[in-house]
Amino acid sequence: MARPEQRTFDDIVDAITAWNPDCRASKVFGMPCVKRSGRVVFGLSRTGMVFKLTDPDAHARALAVPGAHLFDPSGQGEPFRQWVVIPPERGDEWEPFAAEAVAQIHAPPPKGKEEQVSS
């Protein structure tokens, strides 16, 4: 039986992919995710739903959600600066941020710019 957060994630994926023909369900490093035009825009990690938010206002709103934090997949203090995790306890926030992540521009970073923030 699927965890409640997995069912919520699956429902969001179904809605997003039904309404956005350039989005599809996928996996990246074993994490279920949604890609828009081949780029990961959100996924489900062990600690919550992860969103790539390139818009500074949306990013700030996501980080203001209680329990939200930057995504650090390695656990080594090297978070991805544009990625925010919103915990399962705040699953009611997931769908709006998924739509926000899909709507944002996800161009590759300029040459020489890293995706990670060094500590």
Protein Blocks (a to p, Z undefined) as FASTA:
>chain_A
ZZfklmmmmmmmmmmmmmmmkbccddeehiacddeehiafbdcdfkbccdddfbfklmmm
mmmpghiacddfkonopacfkbccddfklmmmmmmmmmmmmmpccddcdehiafbdcZZ
